[in-house]
Amino acid sequence: MSKKHNSSHNPSKETNKFHFKRYWQLYVMMAIPLFFLLLFKYVPMFGNILAFRRYRPGMSPFGTDWVGFRYFQMFLKDPAFWRAFRNTLVISLINLAVNFPLPIIFAILLNELRSKKFKKFVQTVSYMPRFVSTVVVIAILAEILSPSTGLLNTFFKNAFGRESIYYMNDPKYFRLIYVLSDSWQYMGWTAIIYLAAITGINSELYEAARIDGASRMQQVFSITIPSIMPTIMVMLILNIGRLLSLGFEKVLLMYTPNNSAVSDIIDTLVYRTGLANQNYSYATAIGLFSGLIGAFLVISANRLSKKLTGESIY
């Protein structure tokens, strides 16, 4: 008995073609962010070659002479780099310690509200600052903290007779202003992620806990937090990976010569070295070094999370 085998017939291939024809609009929509990702995230990686080559204006964009690790040795001996590195790390760690748990606490408290109208109002008000431009945020801060007509100085002067303080120019207040303004701008927006995770928790778990006599606080610690722990760990890993990548625009707008001892970070050093002083190879080496540390932090945090909690991003 002979069997005919048609090698040209491929059901899987036909299924894929049918799926593409039916949902081609979704593929087109997916192509736009993929193109953006390739063009602005992956293509610029080729520019990292400048960290190992000398760049001369008007000549090859990928440098002219191979210099190896010369620029890495230069910035590792530069006190300005280590000051910027220390400032970046300190601000990032303070920001992580304050602004990582804050959205989680806010999302849990918001979820406990029973009035739906009030809950929607609070949620809307909390995430609206995310749509305010960083330039506008710093302009608002400059007005509120102004030494002459600022709301804060006027209040302290009238209430306690205290002399005006130029908060935006004082290095003692730079980190506090940066962290608190980040809390105001991003807390509500980040809380949306945790609220979505809380919404996905099975309501039967809460009902069973109430039957067993568990209080609202016990339900939070026994059900809510353990259920959203995978989301918390993924967000923590991503935040640790961004430790050396602070908001460049925000720091630059808050930067003054008087507070430079605490406000000069890696990103502003790269900007000043690369664009202002046109030392592109040196700035590229600093940026590459910062990126490699960020990658190392993500890998380390991911492995540690997987070992301790069993949750990871890959």
Phi, psi and chi 1 to 4 in degrees:
 res  aa     phi    psi   chi1   chi2   chi3   chi4
   1 MET       -  123.1 -176.4  176.3  178.0      -
   2 SER   -97.9  145.7   62.6      -      -      -
   3 LYS  -116.2  134.1  -67.9 -176.6  178.4  179.8
   4 LYS   -90.7  131.2  -68.2 -176.6  178.5 -179.8
   5 HIS  -121.1  118.6  177.8   68.5      -      -
   6 ASN   -96.3  101.9 -172.3    0.6      -      -
   7 SER   -70.6  -21.2   60.0      -      -      -
   8 SER   -78.5  -17.0   62.6      -      -      -
   9 HIS   -82.9  118.9 -179.6   69.1      -      -
  10 ASN  -131.4   96.6 -169.3  -20.9      -      -
  11 PRO   -57.2  -36.9  -19.7   31.2      -      -
  12 SER   -64.8  -42.0  177.6      -      -      -
  13 LYS   -65.1  -41.4 -170.9  175.6 -179.2 -179.9
  14 GLU   -65.7  -37.0  -70.0 -179.8    1.5      -
  15 THR   -64.2  -42.7  -56.3      -      -      -
  16 ASN   -63.6  -40.6  -69.0  -23.6      -      -
  17 LYS   -65.0  -41.2  -73.0  176.0   68.3  175.8
  18 PHE   -64.3  -42.5  171.8   76.5      -      -
  19 HIS   -63.7  -41.1 -169.3  -87.3      -      -
  20 PHE   -65.9  -42.8  179.7   78.7      -      -
  21 LYS   -64.5  -36.4  -73.9 -179.2  179.7  179.5
  22 ARG   -76.4  -36.7 -175.1  174.1 -179.4  179.8
  23 TYR  -116.3   34.3  -59.2  106.2      -      -
  24 TRP   -62.1  -29.0   66.8  -91.7      -      -
  25 GLN   -62.4  -38.4  -62.4   93.9  -23.7      -
  26 LEU   -67.1  -37.6  -63.5  176.6      -      -
  27 TYR   -66.1  -38.4  -75.3   98.1      -      -
  28 VAL   -64.2  -43.0  170.9      -      -      -
  29 MET   -62.8  -36.8  -69.9  176.1   63.1      -
  30 MET   -71.8  -29.5 -173.9  175.9   64.8      -
  31 ALA   -66.3  -32.6      -      -      -      -
  32 ILE   -65.0  -52.9  -63.9  172.3      -      -
  33 PRO   -66.0  -30.6   18.6  -29.9      -      -
  34 LEU   -65.3  -41.4  -78.5  175.7      -      -
  35 PHE   -63.5  -42.7  176.2   75.3      -      -
  36 PHE   -60.2  -44.9  173.8   85.0      -      -
  37 LEU   -61.9  -44.6 -169.0   68.3      -      -
  38 LEU   -66.3  -44.3  -71.4  170.6      -      -
  39 LEU   -71.0  -41.7 -175.7   61.8      -      -
  40 PHE  -104.5   -9.9  -66.2  101.6      -      -
  41 LYS  -114.0  -39.2  -61.2  -64.0 -178.3 -179.0
  42 TYR   -97.4  -42.5  -76.1   92.2      -      -
  43 VAL   -59.0  -43.5  172.1      -      -      -
  44 PRO   -61.7  -15.8  -25.5   36.1      -      -
  45 MET   -61.5  -28.0  -73.3 -176.3 -179.4      -
  46 PHE   -64.0  -23.3  -67.8  103.8      -      -
  47 GLY   -69.0  -13.5      -      -      -      -
  48 ASN   -65.6  -13.5  -75.5  -34.2      -      -
  49 ILE   -61.4  -23.5 -167.5   66.3      -      -
  50 LEU   -65.2  -19.3  -74.7  179.2      -      -
  51 ALA   -66.7  -19.2      -      -      -      -
  52 PHE  -115.4    1.2  -52.2   97.4      -      -
  53 ARG  -131.8  149.8  -63.6  175.7   65.7   87.0
  54 ARG   -80.9  126.9 -171.0 -166.8  -53.2  -85.0
  55 TYR   -97.2  132.3  175.5   79.7      -      -
  56 ARG  -122.0  123.7  -60.8  179.3 -170.9  -84.9
  57 PRO   -55.9  136.1  -23.8   33.4      -      -
  58 GLY    88.5   -6.9      -      -      -      -
  59 MET  -109.6 -156.1  -58.9 -176.7   73.4      -
  60 SER   -58.0  134.3  172.4      -      -      -
  61 PRO   -67.9  -12.9   24.3  -33.6      -      -
  62 PHE  -103.7   20.3  -64.9  104.1      -      -
  63 GLY    87.6  168.3      -      -      -      -
  64 THR  -115.2  -47.8   54.5      -      -      -
  65 ASP  -115.5  138.7  -53.5  -40.8      -      -
  66 TRP   -79.8  124.1 -177.2  -93.7      -      -
  67 VAL  -119.2    1.6  -64.8      -      -      -
  68 GLY    65.4 -129.2      -      -      -      -
  69 PHE   -97.7   25.1  -69.2   95.5      -      -
  70 ARG   -58.6  -46.4  178.1  174.2  178.4  -94.9
  71 TYR   -71.5  -29.9  -65.5  110.7      -      -
  72 PHE   -66.9  -41.9  -69.8   89.1      -      -
  73 GLN   -64.5  -34.4  -66.9  170.2   -7.6      -
  74 MET   -65.9  -50.9  -74.9  174.0   60.9      -
  75 PHE   -75.1  -24.8   75.8   71.4      -      -
  76 LEU   -69.8  -19.2  -72.3  174.8      -      -
  77 LYS   -98.8   -0.9  -65.1  176.8 -178.1  177.3
  78 ASP   -89.9  118.6 -172.1   -2.2      -      -
  79 PRO   -60.4  -31.2  -21.2   32.0      -      -
  80 ALA   -63.2  -36.0      -      -      -      -
  81 PHE   -66.3  -45.3  167.0   76.5      -      -
  82 TRP   -68.6  -30.8  -70.2  110.0      -      -
  83 ARG   -66.5  -43.9 -175.0 -175.9   70.0  171.9
  84 ALA   -65.1  -39.4      -      -      -      -
  85 PHE   -63.0  -44.6 -176.2   84.1      -      -
  86 ARG   -64.4  -44.9 -177.6  178.6   65.2 -108.8
  87 ASN   -61.3  -42.3  -70.4  -23.3      -      -
  88 THR   -61.8  -45.9  -55.3      -      -      -
  89 LEU   -66.1  -43.0 -156.2   57.2      -      -
  90 VAL   -64.9  -48.5  170.1      -      -      -
  91 ILE   -62.9  -42.3  -63.6  172.0      -      -
  92 SER   -63.9  -42.6  -65.7      -      -      -
  93 LEU   -67.4  -40.8  -70.9  173.6      -      -
  94 ILE   -64.0  -44.0  -64.6  173.0      -      -
  95 ASN   -62.9  -40.1 -158.6   33.3      -      -
  96 LEU   -67.1  -42.5 -177.3   67.3      -      -
  97 ALA   -65.0  -33.0      -      -      -      -
  98 VAL   -91.7  -51.1  174.3      -      -      -
  99 ASN   -92.1   -1.3  -72.1  -34.9      -      -
 100 PHE   -84.3  -49.4  178.6   73.4      -      -
 101 PRO   -75.0  -23.3   24.5  -31.8      -      -
 102 LEU   -59.1  -48.2 -154.1   57.6      -      -
 103 PRO   -64.0  -31.6  -21.1   33.1      -      -
 104 ILE   -65.7  -48.5  -58.7  171.5      -      -
 105 ILE   -62.0  -43.1  -62.9  168.6      -      -
 106 PHE   -63.2  -42.1  179.6   70.5      -      -
 107 ALA   -64.7  -40.8      -      -      -      -
 108 ILE   -65.8  -44.4  -67.6  171.3      -      -
 109 LEU   -64.4  -39.9  -67.4  175.1      -      -
 110 LEU   -65.4  -36.0 -159.9   59.4      -      -
 111 ASN   -68.2  -25.8 -176.4   65.6      -      -
 112 GLU   -79.9  -11.5  -67.3  -61.3  -46.6      -
 113 LEU   -67.2  137.7  -68.8  176.0      -      -
 114 ARG   -95.7  -25.6  -70.4  -66.4  170.2 -102.9
 115 SER   -80.7  112.9  173.6      -      -      -
 116 LYS   -65.8  -38.7  -70.0 -174.8  178.1 -179.7
 117 LYS   -64.8  -45.7  -71.4 -175.7  178.3  179.7
 118 PHE   -66.1  -37.6 -176.1   65.7      -      -
 119 LYS   -62.2  -44.8 -178.5  178.4  178.3 -180.0
 120 LYS   -65.4  -38.8  -72.5 -179.1  179.7  179.2
 121 PHE   -62.9  -48.4  172.3   75.8      -      -
 122 VAL   -62.8  -42.5  172.6      -      -      -
 123 GLN   -64.1  -42.8 -170.6  174.5   -6.4      -
 124 THR   -64.5  -45.6  -56.8      -      -      -
 125 VAL   -63.3  -36.7  170.6      -      -      -
 126 SER   -72.2  -35.0   65.7      -      -      -
 127 TYR   -96.6   -4.8   71.9   65.6      -      -
 128 MET   -62.2  -36.8  -77.3  -58.8  -70.2      -
 129 PRO   -57.8  -22.4  -26.9   35.6      -      -
 130 ARG   -61.6  -26.0  173.8   62.6 -179.1   80.4
 131 PHE   -90.3    1.5  -61.0   99.2      -      -
 132 VAL   -86.8  130.7 -180.0      -      -      -
 133 SER   -61.2  147.3  168.3      -      -      -
 134 THR   -60.0  -36.9  -56.3      -      -      -
 135 VAL   -61.5  -41.9  177.0      -      -      -
 136 VAL   -67.8  -39.5  176.1      -      -      -
 137 VAL   -60.2  -46.5  170.5      -      -      -
 138 ILE   -67.0  -36.0  -58.9  -56.3      -      -
 139 ALA   -64.1  -41.1      -      -      -      -
 140 ILE   -63.5  -44.1  -66.9  170.9      -      -
 141 LEU   -61.7  -41.5  -76.9  173.3      -      -
 142 ALA   -61.4  -37.5      -      -      -      -
 143 GLU   -71.4  -44.4  -71.6  -63.7  -37.7      -
 144 ILE   -66.0  -37.4  -65.8  174.0      -      -
 145 LEU   -98.9   11.8  -57.2  176.0      -      -
 146 SER   -59.8  137.9  171.1      -      -      -
 147 PRO   -70.3  -21.4   23.5  -31.9      -      -
 148 SER   -97.6  -55.1   54.9      -      -      -
 149 THR  -116.1    9.1   58.9      -      -      -
 150 GLY   -66.0  144.8      -      -      -      -
 151 LEU   -61.3  -42.5 -176.5   66.0      -      -
 152 LEU   -67.9  -46.9 -162.4   61.2      -      -
 153 ASN   -65.9  -37.3  -85.1  -52.0      -      -
 154 THR   -63.5  -41.5  -57.6      -      -      -
 155 PHE   -63.6  -49.6  170.3   75.9      -      -
 156 PHE   -66.1  -32.9  -77.7  123.4      -      -
 157 LYS   -69.5  -43.5 -173.7  176.3 -179.1 -179.6
 158 ASN   -74.9  -36.3  -65.6  -26.1      -      -
 159 ALA   -83.1  -39.5      -      -      -      -
 160 PHE  -123.7   -2.7  -53.5  103.9      -      -
 161 GLY    69.8   22.8      -      -      -      -
 162 ARG   -80.7  145.9 -161.7 -177.8   72.6  176.5
 163 GLU   -69.3  152.7  -66.6 -175.7    2.0      -
 164 SER   -67.7  145.8  -62.4      -      -      -
 165 ILE  -121.8  135.0  -60.8  174.0      -      -
 166 TYR   -87.6   84.1 -165.6  175.9      -      -
 167 TYR   -59.8  -42.6  -68.2   99.4      -      -
 168 MET   -67.1  -18.1  -62.4  -67.7  -73.1      -
 169 ASN  -104.1   -8.4 -159.2   40.6      -      -
 170 ASP   -92.7  121.8 -164.6  -31.3      -      -
 171 PRO   -62.9  -22.8   17.1  -28.9      -      -
 172 LYS   -65.5  -28.5  -70.3 -170.4  -60.8 -177.1
 173 TYR  -104.8   -3.2  -60.7  101.0      -      -
 174 PHE   -60.5  -51.5  175.7   83.9      -      -
 175 ARG   -65.5  -38.9  -69.6  165.3 -178.8  164.4
 176 LEU   -62.6  -45.1  179.7   64.6      -      -
 177 ILE   -64.5  -41.9  -66.1  170.0      -      -
 178 TYR   -61.9  -48.3 -178.6   94.1      -      -
 179 VAL   -68.6  -45.2  172.1      -      -      -
 180 LEU   -67.0  -37.5  -68.3 -178.5      -      -
 181 SER   -68.3  -32.8   59.8      -      -      -
 182 ASP   -65.6  -39.2 -110.0   29.3      -      -
 183 SER   -61.2  -46.1  -58.4      -      -      -
 184 TRP   -64.1  -39.2  175.0   76.5      -      -
 185 GLN   -81.6  -34.1 -166.7  170.8   12.0      -
 186 TYR  -117.5   -9.5  -62.4  109.8      -      -
 187 MET   -59.5  -51.8 -179.0 -174.1   68.7      -
 188 GLY   -64.9  -37.3      -      -      -      -
 189 TRP   -66.7  -44.9 -179.6 -100.4      -      -
 190 THR   -68.1  -31.7  -50.5      -      -      -
 191 ALA   -63.2  -22.4      -      -      -      -
 192 ILE   -58.9  -38.2  -65.3  174.1      -      -
 193 ILE   -63.1  -44.6  -61.7  171.2      -      -
 194 TYR   -72.1  -34.1  -60.4  109.5      -      -
 195 LEU   -64.0  -38.7  -82.9  170.3      -      -
 196 ALA   -64.2  -39.3      -      -      -      -
 197 ALA   -67.3  -39.4      -      -      -      -
 198 ILE   -66.0  -37.7  -68.1  170.9      -      -
 199 THR   -61.2  -30.4  -54.5      -      -      -
 200 GLY   -79.6   -2.1      -      -      -      -
 201 ILE   -74.6  137.0  -60.0  173.6      -      -
 202 ASN   -63.6  123.1 -168.6  -16.1      -      -
 203 SER   -65.9  -21.2   59.1      -      -      -
 204 GLU   -64.9  -27.6  -67.6  179.6   -0.7      -
 205 LEU   -64.0  -41.9  -64.9  173.8      -      -
 206 TYR   -68.1  -39.5  -68.4  103.9      -      -
 207 GLU   -62.6  -42.6  -68.1  174.8    6.4      -
 208 ALA   -64.9  -38.3      -      -      -      -
 209 ALA   -67.2  -39.6      -      -      -      -
 210 ARG   -65.6  -38.2  -78.6 -166.2  -68.8  -90.4
 211 ILE   -63.0  -36.7  -67.6  171.2      -      -
 212 ASP   -77.4   -3.1  -69.4  -21.0      -      -
 213 GLY    90.1   16.8      -      -      -      -
 214 ALA   -72.8  138.0      -      -      -      -
 215 SER   -77.9  172.4   64.5      -      -      -
 216 ARG   -61.5  -40.8  -62.5  -84.4  -73.8  -85.8
 217 MET   -66.1  -40.0 -171.1   62.1   69.9      -
 218 GLN   -65.5  -35.7  -72.2  174.0  -30.2      -
 219 GLN   -65.1  -38.0  -68.9  175.1   39.8      -
 220 VAL   -63.1  -47.4  167.5      -      -      -
 221 PHE   -78.2  -24.4  -75.9  101.5      -      -
 222 SER   -96.6  -25.1  -59.6      -      -      -
 223 ILE  -120.9  -55.7  -60.2  173.1      -      -
 224 THR   -62.5  -55.8  -53.2      -      -      -
 225 ILE   -65.0  -46.7  -67.1  178.0      -      -
 226 PRO   -60.7  -33.6  -24.2   34.7      -      -
 227 SER   -71.2  -32.3  -62.7      -      -      -
 228 ILE   -98.0    7.6   64.8  171.4      -      -
 229 MET   -58.6  -39.5 -171.6   55.4   69.5      -
 230 PRO   -57.7  -41.9  -25.7   34.7      -      -
 231 THR   -64.8  -42.2  -55.4      -      -      -
 232 ILE   -61.2  -43.2  -67.5  173.5      -      -
 233 MET   -68.8  -39.4  -66.5  -48.5  -59.7      -
 234 VAL   -62.9  -44.3  168.6      -      -      -
 235 MET   -64.6  -36.7  -65.8  -64.8  -69.2      -
 236 LEU   -65.6  -43.6  178.9   61.1      -      -
 237 ILE   -61.0  -44.4  -67.5  167.3      -      -
 238 LEU   -64.7  -38.4  -65.3  175.8      -      -
 239 ASN   -68.7  -37.6  -84.4  -86.2      -      -
 240 ILE   -65.1  -37.3  -70.5  174.6      -      -
 241 GLY   -65.0  -21.6      -      -      -      -
 242 ARG  -101.5   18.7  -67.9 -165.5  -67.2  -96.6
 243 LEU   -59.1  -37.1  -86.2  179.4      -      -
 244 LEU   -97.4   13.1  -62.5 -176.8      -      -
 245 SER  -123.7   78.2  -59.7      -      -      -
 246 LEU   -79.0  172.3  -71.7  168.8      -      -
 247 GLY   -68.5  101.6      -      -      -      -
 248 PHE   -60.6  -45.5  161.3   72.2      -      -
 249 GLU   -62.4  -42.5  -62.0   87.2   -6.1      -
 250 LYS   -64.5  -46.4 -174.2  175.0  179.0  179.8
 251 VAL   -64.6  -40.4  173.9      -      -      -
 252 LEU   -63.8  -38.7 -171.8   64.6      -      -
 253 LEU   -70.6  -29.1  -69.6  165.6      -      -
 254 MET   -88.9   -9.3  -65.8  174.6   63.9      -
 255 TYR   -71.2  131.9 -179.8   93.2      -      -
 256 THR  -137.7  159.0   66.1      -      -      -
 257 PRO   -58.1  -31.9  -26.4   34.7      -      -
 258 ASN   -72.1  -35.3  -77.6  -11.5      -      -
 259 ASN   -99.3   10.8   65.7   24.7      -      -
 260 SER   -61.6  -24.7   60.7      -      -      -
 261 ALA   -62.8  -27.2      -      -      -      -
 262 VAL  -115.7  -14.8  -64.8      -      -      -
 263 SER  -100.2  -12.2   64.4      -      -      -
 264 ASP   -77.3  110.2 -166.4   21.5      -      -
 265 ILE  -112.8  180.0   60.7  171.7      -      -
 266 ILE   -60.5  -43.2  -69.2  176.5      -      -
 267 ASP   -63.8  -40.7  -71.1  -20.7      -      -
 268 THR   -70.9  -32.9   55.5      -      -      -
 269 LEU   -65.3  -42.5  178.4   64.7      -      -
 270 VAL   -63.1  -43.2  169.4      -      -      -
 271 TYR   -61.5  -47.5  164.3   77.7      -      -
 272 ARG   -67.5  -39.9 -166.3  169.8   59.6 -108.5
 273 THR   -73.4  -44.2  -54.2      -      -      -
 274 GLY   -78.3  -53.2      -      -      -      -
 275 LEU   -87.5  -46.2  -66.0  179.2      -      -
 276 ALA   -70.7  -45.1      -      -      -      -
 277 ASN   -97.1   -3.9  -61.5  -26.0      -      -
 278 GLN    58.4   32.3  -63.2 -174.9   -9.9      -
 279 ASN  -101.1   74.6 -164.3  -15.6      -      -
 280 TYR   -66.8  -39.0  -59.1  110.2      -      -
 281 SER   -66.0  -42.2  -64.8      -      -      -
 282 TYR   -63.4  -44.3 -172.5   75.7      -      -
 283 ALA   -66.2  -37.1      -      -      -      -
 284 THR   -64.4  -39.4  -56.9      -      -      -
 285 ALA   -63.3  -41.5      -      -      -      -
 286 ILE   -64.8  -44.9  -63.4  174.1      -      -
 287 GLY   -62.7  -39.9      -      -      -      -
 288 LEU   -66.3  -41.3  179.6   59.4      -      -
 289 PHE   -61.2  -43.4  178.9   75.8      -      -
 290 SER   -63.1  -41.5  175.1      -      -      -
 291 GLY   -64.8  -39.0      -      -      -      -
 292 LEU   -66.3  -38.4  -69.6  173.8      -      -
 293 ILE   -65.0  -40.8  -69.1  179.4      -      -
 294 GLY   -60.4  -42.7      -      -      -      -
 295 ALA   -63.9  -41.1      -      -      -      -
 296 PHE   -62.9  -40.8  171.4   76.2      -      -
 297 LEU   -64.7  -40.7  -71.2  172.6      -      -
 298 VAL   -63.8  -46.3  168.2      -      -      -
 299 ILE   -63.3  -43.4  -65.4  169.1      -      -
 300 SER   -65.5  -45.9  -58.1      -      -      -
 301 ALA   -64.3  -37.2      -      -      -      -
 302 ASN   -65.5  -44.0 -172.3   72.0      -      -
 303 ARG   -66.3  -41.4  -73.6 -174.9  176.5  178.1
 304 LEU   -64.7  -42.1 -173.9   63.0      -      -
 305 SER   -63.5  -42.5  172.6      -      -      -
 306 LYS   -64.9  -35.6 -166.2  171.7 -176.0  178.3
 307 LYS   -74.1  -40.1 -174.6  176.6 -179.3 -179.8
 308 LEU   -85.9  -39.6  -63.3  177.7      -      -
 309 THR  -117.5  -13.7   65.9      -      -      -
 310 GLY    81.8    2.0      -      -      -      -
 311 GLU  -107.1  139.7  -56.0  -65.0  -19.8      -
 312 SER  -158.9  169.2   61.3      -      -      -
 313 ILE   -91.3  -11.5   57.6  176.0      -      -
 314 TYR  -157.5      -   59.4   86.2      -      -
